[in-house]
Amino acid sequence: MKKSKKVGLDFEVDKLTNSIENVISGDSFPTDIILINAADLKSVTKKEKWQFD
């Protein structure tokens, strides 16, 4: 039987909500958390309008 691999998440939870919430304005945004593979990660670029801080 194949062993499953545990995957940790690398973000801090400061409040439990059903979505991402802007703490300044109170706006909330529908949110899904999913695993990403190496092929998908190659398309996450500034050229494709992805922005990370």
C-alpha distance matrix in Angstrom:
0.0 3.8 6.4 9.4 12.7 15.8 18.8 22.3 25.3 28.5 31.4 33.6 34.0 37.7 37.9 35.5 36.5 35.0 35.8 37.1 40.6 43.6 44.9 48.4 49.0 46.6 45.3 41.7 39.5 36.6 33.4 29.7 27.3 24.5 22.3 24.1 22.9 25.0 26.7 27.8 29.0 31.4 33.4 34.0 37.3 40.9 42.0 39.9 41.6 38.7 40.3 38.7 40.6
3.8 0.0 3.8 6.5 9.4 12.8 15.6 19.2 22.2 25.2 28.2 30.6 31.3 35.0 35.4 33.3 34.2 32.7 33.2 34.3 37.8 40.6 42.1 45.5 46.1 43.9 42.6 39.0 36.7 34.0 30.6 27.0 24.3 21.5 19.0 20.6 19.3 21.3 23.2 24.3 25.3 27.8 29.8 30.4 33.6 37.2 38.4 36.3 38.0 35.2 36.7 35.1 37.0
6.4 3.8 0.0 3.8 6.5 9.6 12.8 16.1 19.4 22.4 25.4 27.6 28.4 32.0 32.6 30.6 31.8 30.7 31.3 32.2 35.6 38.4 39.5 43.0 43.9 41.7 40.6 37.1 35.1 32.6 29.1 25.6 22.7 20.2 17.8 19.7 18.8 20.9 23.2 24.1 24.6 27.4 29.5 29.5 32.8 36.2 37.7 35.8 37.1 34.0 35.2 33.3 34.9
9.4 6.5 3.8 0.0 3.8 6.6 9.5 12.9 16.0 19.2 22.0 24.3 24.9 28.6 29.1 27.0 28.2 27.0 27.5 28.4 31.9 34.6 35.9 39.3 40.2 37.9 36.8 33.4 31.3 28.8 25.3 21.9 18.9 16.5 14.3 16.5 16.2 18.6 21.1 21.4 21.9 24.9 26.8 26.6 29.9 33.2 34.9 32.8 34.0 30.8 31.9 30.0 31.6
12.7 9.4 6.5 3.8 0.0 3.8 6.4 9.8 13.0 15.9 19.0 21.5 22.5 26.2 27.1 25.5 26.8 26.0 26.1 26.5 29.9 32.4 33.6 36.9 38.0 36.0 35.0 31.7 29.7 27.6 23.9 20.7 17.3 15.1 12.5 14.5 14.3 16.5 19.3 19.6 19.6 22.6 24.7 24.2 27.3 30.5 32.4 30.6 31.6 28.3 29.1 27.0 28.4
15.8 12.8 9.6 6.6 3.8 0.0 3.8 6.6 10.0 13.0 15.9 18.0 18.9 22.6 23.6 22.1 23.6 23.1 23.3 23.7 26.9 29.5 30.4 33.8 35.0 33.0 32.2 29.0 27.3 25.5 21.8 18.8 15.4 13.9 11.8 14.4 15.1 17.4 20.4 20.1 19.7 23.0 24.8 23.7 26.8 29.7 32.0 30.1 30.7 27.2 27.6 25.2 26.3
18.8 15.6 12.8 9.5 6.4 3.8 0.0 3.8 6.7 9.7 12.7 15.2 16.5 20.2 21.4 20.1 21.4 21.0 20.7 20.7 23.9 26.3 27.3 30.7 31.9 30.0 29.2 26.1 24.3 22.7 18.9 16.1 12.5 11.1 9.0 11.4 12.6 14.9 18.0 17.3 16.5 20.0 21.7 20.3 23.3 26.1 28.5 26.7 27.1 23.5 23.8 21.4 22.6
22.3 19.2 16.1 12.9 9.8 6.6 3.8 0.0 3.8 6.5 9.4 11.7 13.2 16.9 18.4 17.7 19.4 19.5 19.1 18.7 21.6 23.8 24.5 27.8 29.4 27.6 27.1 24.2 22.9 21.8 18.0 15.9 12.2 12.0 10.5 12.9 14.6 16.6 19.8 18.7 17.3 20.9 22.3 20.3 23.1 25.5 28.2 26.6 26.5 22.8 22.5 19.7 20.3
25.3 22.2 19.4 16.0 13.0 10.0 6.7 3.8 0.0 3.8 6.0 8.8 10.3 14.0 15.6 15.1 16.5 16.8 15.9 15.2 18.1 20.1 20.9 24.2 25.7 24.0 23.5 20.7 19.4 18.6 14.9 13.3 9.7 10.3 9.7 11.9 14.5 16.4 19.4 17.6 16.0 19.7 20.6 18.2 20.8 22.9 25.8 24.1 23.6 19.9 19.4 16.5 17.1
28.5 25.2 22.4 19.2 15.9 13.0 9.7 6.5 3.8 0.0 3.8 7.1 9.8 13.1 15.5 15.8 17.3 18.1 16.7 15.1 17.5 18.9 19.5 22.5 24.4 23.2 22.9 20.6 19.6 19.4 16.0 15.0 11.6 12.7 12.0 13.3 15.7 16.9 19.9 18.2 15.9 19.2 20.2 17.4 19.4 21.1 24.3 23.1 22.3 18.5 17.4 14.1 14.1
31.4 28.2 25.4 22.0 19.0 15.9 12.7 9.4 6.0 3.8 0.0 3.8 6.6 9.6 12.1 12.9 14.4 15.6 14.0 12.0 14.1 15.4 15.7 18.8 20.8 19.6 19.5 17.5 16.9 17.3 14.1 14.0 11.3 13.4 13.8 15.2 18.1 19.5 22.1 19.8 17.7 21.0 21.4 18.2 20.0 21.2 24.5 23.2 21.8 18.0 16.5 13.2 12.8
33.6 30.6 27.6 24.3 21.5 18.0 15.2 11.7 8.8 7.1 3.8 0.0 3.8 6.2 9.2 10.7 12.9 15.0 13.8 11.9 13.1 14.3 13.9 17.1 19.4 18.0 18.7 16.9 17.1 17.9 15.2 15.7 13.5 16.1 17.0 18.7 21.8 23.3 25.9 23.4 21.4 24.6 24.9 21.5 23.2 24.0 27.4 26.1 24.3 20.7 18.8 15.5 14.5
34.0 31.3 28.4 24.9 22.5 18.9 16.5 13.2 10.3 9.8 6.6 3.8 0.0 3.8 5.7 7.0 9.4 11.9 11.4 10.1 11.1 13.0 12.4 16.1 17.9 15.9 16.7 14.8 15.4 16.0 13.7 14.6 13.0 16.2 17.7 19.9 23.2 25.2 27.5 24.9 23.3 26.7 26.5 23.3 25.2 25.9 29.2 27.5 25.6 22.2 20.5 17.6 16.8
37.7 35.0 32.0 28.6 26.2 22.6 20.2 16.9 14.0 13.1 9.6 6.2 3.8 0.0 3.8 7.0 9.5 12.8 12.3 10.9 10.5 11.8 10.2 13.7 15.9 14.0 15.6 14.4 15.9 17.2 15.6 17.2 16.2 19.5 21.3 23.4 26.8 28.6 30.8 28.0 26.3 29.6 29.2 25.8 27.4 27.7 31.0 29.5 27.2 23.9 21.8 19.1 17.7
37.9 35.4 32.6 29.1 27.1 23.6 21.4 18.4 15.6 15.5 12.1 9.2 5.7 3.8 0.0 3.8 6.3 9.9 10.3 9.8 9.2 11.3 9.9 13.6 15.0 12.4 14.0 12.5 14.4 15.4 14.3 16.2 15.9 19.4 21.8 24.1 27.7 29.9 31.8 28.8 27.6 30.9 30.2 27.0 28.9 29.2 32.3 30.4 28.1 25.0 23.2 20.9 20.0
35.5 33.3 30.6 27.0 25.5 22.1 20.1 17.7 15.1 15.8 12.9 10.7 7.0 7.0 3.8 0.0 3.8 7.1 8.6 9.5 9.8 12.9 12.4 16.1 16.8 13.6 14.5 12.2 13.6 13.7 12.6 14.0 14.0 17.6 20.2 22.9 26.5 29.1 30.9 27.8 27.0 30.5 29.8 26.8 29.1 29.8 32.7 30.4 28.4 25.3 24.1 22.0 21.8
36.5 34.2 31.8 28.2 26.8 23.6 21.4 19.4 16.5 17.3 14.4 12.9 9.4 9.5 6.3 3.8 0.0 3.8 5.4 7.3 7.7 11.2 11.6 15.1 14.9 11.5 11.7 9.0 10.4 10.4 10.0 12.1 13.1 16.8 19.9 22.4 26.1 28.8 30.1 26.8 26.4 29.8 28.5 25.7 28.0 28.6 31.2 28.7 26.6 23.9 22.9 21.4 21.6
35.0 32.7 30.7 27.0 26.0 23.1 21.0 19.5 16.8 18.1 15.6 15.0 11.9 12.8 9.9 7.1 3.8 0.0 3.8 7.3 8.8 12.6 14.0 17.2 16.4 13.1 12.2 8.7 8.9 7.7 7.5 9.4 11.2 14.7 18.2 20.7 24.4 27.4 28.3 24.9 25.0 28.3 26.9 24.4 27.0 27.8 30.1 27.2 25.4 22.9 22.5 21.5 22.3
35.8 33.2 31.3 27.5 26.1 23.3 20.7 19.1 15.9 16.7 14.0 13.8 11.4 12.3 10.3 8.6 5.4 3.8 0.0 3.8 6.1 9.8 11.9 14.9 14.2 11.3 9.8 6.1 5.6 5.2 4.9 7.9 9.9 13.5 16.9 18.9 22.7 25.3 26.1 22.6 22.4 25.6 23.9 21.3 23.6 24.2 26.5 23.7 21.8 19.3 18.8 18.0 18.9
37.1 34.3 32.2 28.4 26.5 23.7 20.7 18.7 15.2 15.1 12.0 11.9 10.1 10.9 9.8 9.5 7.3 7.3 3.8 0.0 3.8 6.9 9.3 12.2 12.0 9.9 8.5 5.6 5.3 6.8 6.1 9.3 10.4 14.1 17.1 18.5 22.2 24.4 25.4 21.9 21.1 24.1 22.5 19.5 21.4 21.6 24.2 21.8 19.5 16.9 15.9 14.8 15.4
40.6 37.8 35.6 31.9 29.9 26.9 23.9 21.6 18.1 17.5 14.1 13.1 11.1 10.5 9.2 9.8 7.7 8.8 6.1 3.8 0.0 3.8 5.9 8.8 8.5 6.2 5.7 4.2 6.3 9.1 9.5 12.9 14.2 17.9 20.8 22.1 25.8 27.8 28.8 25.2 24.3 27.1 25.4 22.2 23.7 23.3 26.0 23.9 21.1 18.8 17.3 16.3 16.2
43.6 40.6 38.4 34.6 32.4 29.5 26.3 23.8 20.1 18.9 15.4 14.3 13.0 11.8 11.3 12.9 11.2 12.6 9.8 6.9 3.8 0.0 3.8 5.5 5.7 5.2 5.3 6.2 8.4 11.8 12.5 15.9 17.0 20.5 23.1 23.9 27.5 29.1 30.0 26.5 25.2 27.6 25.9 22.5 23.4 22.4 25.2 23.5 20.3 18.3 16.2 15.3 14.7
44.9 42.1 39.5 35.9 33.6 30.4 27.3 24.5 20.9 19.5 15.7 13.9 12.4 10.2 9.9 12.4 11.6 14.0 11.9 9.3 5.9 3.8 0.0 3.8 5.9 5.4 7.7 9.0 11.7 14.9 15.3 18.5 19.2 22.8 25.3 26.4 30.0 31.5 32.8 29.4 27.8 30.4 28.9 25.4 26.2 25.2 28.2 26.8 23.6 21.4 18.9 17.5 16.2
48.4 45.5 43.0 39.3 36.9 33.8 30.7 27.8 24.2 22.5 18.8 17.1 16.1 13.7 13.6 16.1 15.1 17.2 14.9 12.2 8.8 5.5 3.8 0.0 3.8 5.9 8.2 10.8 13.5 17.1 18.0 21.4 22.3 25.8 28.2 29.0 32.4 33.7 34.8 31.3 29.7 31.9 30.2 26.7 27.0 25.5 28.5 27.3 23.8 22.1 19.4 18.4 16.9
49.0 46.1 43.9 40.2 38.0 35.0 31.9 29.4 25.7 24.4 20.8 19.4 17.9 15.9 15.0 16.8 14.9 16.4 14.2 12.0 8.5 5.7 5.9 3.8 0.0 3.8 5.4 8.9 11.8 15.5 17.1 20.8 22.3 25.8 28.5 29.3 32.9 34.3 35.0 31.4 30.2 32.3 30.3 27.0 27.4 25.9 28.5 27.0 23.5 22.1 19.9 19.6 18.7
46.6 43.9 41.7 37.9 36.0 33.0 30.0 27.6 24.0 23.2 19.6 18.0 15.9 14.0 12.4 13.6 11.5 13.1 11.3 9.9 6.2 5.2 5.4 5.9 3.8 0.0 3.8 6.4 10.0 13.3 14.9 18.6 20.3 23.9 26.9 28.1 31.8 33.6 34.4 30.8 29.8 32.3 30.3 27.1 28.1 27.1 29.6 27.7 24.5 22.9 21.0 20.4 19.8
45.3 42.6 40.6 36.8 35.0 32.2 29.2 27.1 23.5 22.9 19.5 18.7 16.7 15.6 14.0 14.5 11.7 12.2 9.8 8.5 5.7 5.3 7.7 8.2 5.4 3.8 0.0 3.8 6.8 10.4 12.5 16.3 18.5 21.9 25.0 26.0 29.6 31.5 31.9 28.2 27.5 29.9 27.6 24.6 25.7 24.8 27.0 24.9 21.8 20.3 19.0 18.9 19.0
41.7 39.0 37.1 33.4 31.7 29.0 26.1 24.2 20.7 20.6 17.5 16.9 14.8 14.4 12.5 12.2 9.0 8.7 6.1 5.6 4.2 6.2 9.0 10.8 8.9 6.4 3.8 0.0 3.8 6.9 8.9 12.7 15.0 18.5 21.8 23.0 26.7 28.9 29.4 25.6 25.2 27.8 25.7 22.8 24.4 24.0 26.3 23.8 21.1 19.3 18.4 18.1 18.7
39.5 36.7 35.1 31.3 29.7 27.3 24.3 22.9 19.4 19.6 16.9 17.1 15.4 15.9 14.4 13.6 10.4 8.9 5.6 5.3 6.3 8.4 11.7 13.5 11.8 10.0 6.8 3.8 0.0 3.8 6.1 9.9 12.5 15.7 19.0 20.0 23.6 25.8 26.0 22.3 22.1 24.7 22.4 19.8 21.6 21.5 23.5 20.7 18.3 16.6 16.3 16.4 17.7
36.6 34.0 32.6 28.8 27.6 25.5 22.7 21.8 18.6 19.4 17.3 17.9 16.0 17.2 15.4 13.7 10.4 7.7 5.2 6.8 9.1 11.8 14.9 17.1 15.5 13.3 10.4 6.9 3.8 0.0 3.8 7.1 10.4 13.3 16.9 18.2 21.9 24.4 24.5 20.8 21.2 24.0 21.7 19.5 21.9 22.4 24.1 21.0 19.2 17.4 17.8 18.0 19.7
33.4 30.6 29.1 25.3 23.9 21.8 18.9 18.0 14.9 16.0 14.1 15.2 13.7 15.6 14.3 12.6 10.0 7.5 4.9 6.1 9.5 12.5 15.3 18.0 17.1 14.9 12.5 8.9 6.1 3.8 0.0 3.8 6.7 9.8 13.3 14.9 18.6 21.3 21.7 18.1 18.3 21.4 19.6 17.4 20.1 21.0 23.0 19.9 18.5 16.0 16.4 16.1 17.9
29.7 27.0 25.6 21.9 20.7 18.8 16.1 15.9 13.3 15.0 14.0 15.7 14.6 17.2 16.2 14.0 12.1 9.4 7.9 9.3 12.9 15.9 18.5 21.4 20.8 18.6 16.3 12.7 9.9 7.1 3.8 0.0 3.8 6.3 10.0 12.0 15.6 18.7 19.2 15.8 16.4 19.7 18.2 16.4 19.6 21.2 23.0 19.8 19.1 16.5 17.4 16.9 19.1
27.3 24.3 22.7 18.9 17.3 15.4 12.5 12.2 9.7 11.6 11.3 13.5 13.0 16.2 15.9 14.0 13.1 11.2 9.9 10.4 14.2 17.0 19.2 22.3 22.3 20.3 18.5 15.0 12.5 10.4 6.7 3.8 0.0 3.8 7.1 9.5 13.2 16.2 17.4 14.3 14.5 18.1 17.4 15.4 18.7 20.7 22.8 19.9 19.4 16.3 17.0 15.9 17.9
24.5 21.5 20.2 16.5 15.1 13.9 11.1 12.0 10.3 12.7 13.4 16.1 16.2 19.5 19.4 17.6 16.8 14.7 13.5 14.1 17.9 20.5 22.8 25.8 25.8 23.9 21.9 18.5 15.7 13.3 9.8 6.3 3.8 0.0 3.8 6.5 9.9 13.3 14.4 11.6 12.3 16.0 15.6 14.3 17.9 20.5 22.2 19.3 19.6 16.6 17.9 17.0 19.4
22.3 19.0 17.8 14.3 12.5 11.8 9.0 10.5 9.7 12.0 13.8 17.0 17.7 21.3 21.8 20.2 19.9 18.2 16.9 17.1 20.8 23.1 25.3 28.2 28.5 26.9 25.0 21.8 19.0 16.9 13.3 10.0 7.1 3.8 0.0 3.8 6.8 10.2 11.9 9.9 10.3 14.0 14.5 13.6 17.2 20.2 21.9 19.3 20.1 17.0 18.4 17.3 19.7
24.1 20.6 19.7 16.5 14.5 14.4 11.4 12.9 11.9 13.3 15.2 18.7 19.9 23.4 24.1 22.9 22.4 20.7 18.9 18.5 22.1 23.9 26.4 29.0 29.3 28.1 26.0 23.0 20.0 18.2 14.9 12.0 9.5 6.5 3.8 0.0 3.8 6.9 8.3 6.2 6.6 10.2 10.9 10.4 14.0 17.3 18.7 16.3 17.6 14.7 16.5 15.8 18.6
22.9 19.3 18.8 16.2 14.3 15.1 12.6 14.6 14.5 15.7 18.1 21.8 23.2 26.8 27.7 26.5 26.1 24.4 22.7 22.2 25.8 27.5 30.0 32.4 32.9 31.8 29.6 26.7 23.6 21.9 18.6 15.6 13.2 9.9 6.8 3.8 0.0 3.8 5.6 5.4 6.3 9.0 10.7 11.2 14.5 18.2 19.1 17.1 19.0 16.5 18.6 18.0 20.9
25.0 21.3 20.9 18.6 16.5 17.4 14.9 16.6 16.4 16.9 19.5 23.3 25.2 28.6 29.9 29.1 28.8 27.4 25.3 24.4 27.8 29.1 31.5 33.7 34.3 33.6 31.5 28.9 25.8 24.4 21.3 18.7 16.2 13.3 10.2 6.9 3.8 0.0 3.8 5.5 5.0 6.6 9.4 10.3 13.0 16.7 17.5 16.2 18.4 16.1 18.2 17.7 20.5
26.7 23.2 23.2 21.1 19.3 20.4 18.0 19.8 19.4 19.9 22.1 25.9 27.5 30.8 31.8 30.9 30.1 28.3 26.1 25.4 28.8 30.0 32.8 34.8 35.0 34.4 31.9 29.4 26.0 24.5 21.7 19.2 17.4 14.4 11.9 8.3 5.6 3.8 0.0 3.8 5.5 5.5 7.5 9.7 12.4 16.1 16.1 14.5 17.3 15.7 18.4 18.7 21.9
27.8 24.3 24.1 21.4 19.6 20.1 17.3 18.7 17.6 18.2 19.8 23.4 24.9 28.0 28.8 27.8 26.8 24.9 22.6 21.9 25.2 26.5 29.4 31.3 31.4 30.8 28.2 25.6 22.3 20.8 18.1 15.8 14.3 11.6 9.9 6.2 5.4 5.5 3.8 0.0 3.8 5.4 5.7 7.2 10.5 14.2 14.4 12.2 14.6 12.7 15.6 16.0 19.4
29.0 25.3 24.6 21.9 19.6 19.7 16.5 17.3 16.0 15.9 17.7 21.4 23.3 26.3 27.6 27.0 26.4 25.0 22.4 21.1 24.3 25.2 27.8 29.7 30.2 29.8 27.5 25.2 22.1 21.2 18.3 16.4 14.5 12.3 10.3 6.6 6.3 5.0 5.5 3.8 0.0 3.8 5.4 5.3 8.3 12.0 13.1 11.5 13.5 11.1 13.3 13.3 16.4
31.4 27.8 27.4 24.9 22.6 23.0 20.0 20.9 19.7 19.2 21.0 24.6 26.7 29.6 30.9 30.5 29.8 28.3 25.6 24.1 27.1 27.6 30.4 31.9 32.3 32.3 29.9 27.8 24.7 24.0 21.4 19.7 18.1 16.0 14.0 10.2 9.0 6.6 5.5 5.4 3.8 0.0 3.8 5.6 7.2 10.9 11.1 10.3 13.0 11.5 14.0 14.6 17.8
33.4 29.8 29.5 26.8 24.7 24.8 21.7 22.3 20.6 20.2 21.4 24.9 26.5 29.2 30.2 29.8 28.5 26.9 23.9 22.5 25.4 25.9 28.9 30.2 30.3 30.3 27.6 25.7 22.4 21.7 19.6 18.2 17.4 15.6 14.5 10.9 10.7 9.4 7.5 5.7 5.4 3.8 0.0 3.8 5.8 9.2 8.9 7.0 10.0 9.1 12.3 13.7 17.3
34.0 30.4 29.5 26.6 24.2 23.7 20.3 20.3 18.2 17.4 18.2 21.5 23.3 25.8 27.0 26.8 25.7 24.4 21.3 19.5 22.2 22.5 25.4 26.7 27.0 27.1 24.6 22.8 19.8 19.5 17.4 16.4 15.4 14.3 13.6 10.4 11.2 10.3 9.7 7.2 5.3 5.6 3.8 0.0 3.8 7.1 8.4 6.6 8.2 6.0 8.8 9.9 13.5
37.3 33.6 32.8 29.9 27.3 26.8 23.3 23.1 20.8 19.4 20.0 23.2 25.2 27.4 28.9 29.1 28.0 27.0 23.6 21.4 23.7 23.4 26.2 27.0 27.4 28.1 25.7 24.4 21.6 21.9 20.1 19.6 18.7 17.9 17.2 14.0 14.5 13.0 12.4 10.5 8.3 7.2 5.8 3.8 0.0 3.8 5.3 5.3 6.7 5.5 7.8 9.5 12.8
40.9 37.2 36.2 33.2 30.5 29.7 26.1 25.5 22.9 21.1 21.2 24.0 25.9 27.7 29.2 29.8 28.6 27.8 24.2 21.6 23.3 22.4 25.2 25.5 25.9 27.1 24.8 24.0 21.5 22.4 21.0 21.2 20.7 20.5 20.2 17.3 18.2 16.7 16.1 14.2 12.0 10.9 9.2 7.1 3.8 0.0 3.8 5.3 5.0 5.1 6.3 8.9 11.7
42.0 38.4 37.7 34.9 32.4 32.0 28.5 28.2 25.8 24.3 24.5 27.4 29.2 31.0 32.3 32.7 31.2 30.1 26.5 24.2 26.0 25.2 28.2 28.5 28.5 29.6 27.0 26.3 23.5 24.1 23.0 23.0 22.8 22.2 21.9 18.7 19.1 17.5 16.1 14.4 13.1 11.1 8.9 8.4 5.3 3.8 0.0 3.8 5.4 7.4 9.6 12.5 15.5
39.9 36.3 35.8 32.8 30.6 30.1 26.7 26.6 24.1 23.1 23.2 26.1 27.5 29.5 30.4 30.4 28.7 27.2 23.7 21.8 23.9 23.5 26.8 27.3 27.0 27.7 24.9 23.8 20.7 21.0 19.9 19.8 19.9 19.3 19.3 16.3 17.1 16.2 14.5 12.2 11.5 10.3 7.0 6.6 5.3 5.3 3.8 0.0 3.8 5.7 9.1 12.2 15.6
41.6 38.0 37.1 34.0 31.6 30.7 27.1 26.5 23.6 22.3 21.8 24.3 25.6 27.2 28.1 28.4 26.6 25.4 21.8 19.5 21.1 20.3 23.6 23.8 23.5 24.5 21.8 21.1 18.3 19.2 18.5 19.1 19.4 19.6 20.1 17.6 19.0 18.4 17.3 14.6 13.5 13.0 10.0 8.2 6.7 5.0 5.4 3.8 0.0 3.8 6.3 10.0 13.2
38.7 35.2 34.0 30.8 28.3 27.2 23.5 22.8 19.9 18.5 18.0 20.7 22.2 23.9 25.0 25.3 23.9 22.9 19.3 16.9 18.8 18.3 21.4 22.1 22.1 22.9 20.3 19.3 16.6 17.4 16.0 16.5 16.3 16.6 17.0 14.7 16.5 16.1 15.7 12.7 11.1 11.5 9.1 6.0 5.5 5.1 7.4 5.7 3.8 0.0 3.8 6.8 10.4
40.3 36.7 35.2 31.9 29.1 27.6 23.8 22.5 19.4 17.4 16.5 18.8 20.5 21.8 23.2 24.1 22.9 22.5 18.8 15.9 17.3 16.2 18.9 19.4 19.9 21.0 19.0 18.4 16.3 17.8 16.4 17.4 17.0 17.9 18.4 16.5 18.6 18.2 18.4 15.6 13.3 14.0 12.3 8.8 7.8 6.3 9.6 9.1 6.3 3.8 0.0 3.8 6.9
38.7 35.1 33.3 30.0 27.0 25.2 21.4 19.7 16.5 14.1 13.2 15.5 17.6 19.1 20.9 22.0 21.4 21.5 18.0 14.8 16.3 15.3 17.5 18.4 19.6 20.4 18.9 18.1 16.4 18.0 16.1 16.9 15.9 17.0 17.3 15.8 18.0 17.7 18.7 16.0 13.3 14.6 13.7 9.9 9.5 8.9 12.5 12.2 10.0 6.8 3.8 0.0 3.8
40.6 37.0 34.9 31.6 28.4 26.3 22.6 20.3 17.1 14.1 12.8 14.5 16.8 17.7 20.0 21.8 21.6 22.3 18.9 15.4 16.2 14.7 16.2 16.9 18.7 19.8 19.0 18.7 17.7 19.7 17.9 19.1 17.9 19.4 19.7 18.6 20.9 20.5 21.9 19.4 16.4 17.8 17.3 13.5 12.8 11.7 15.5 15.6 13.2 10.4 6.9 3.8 0.0
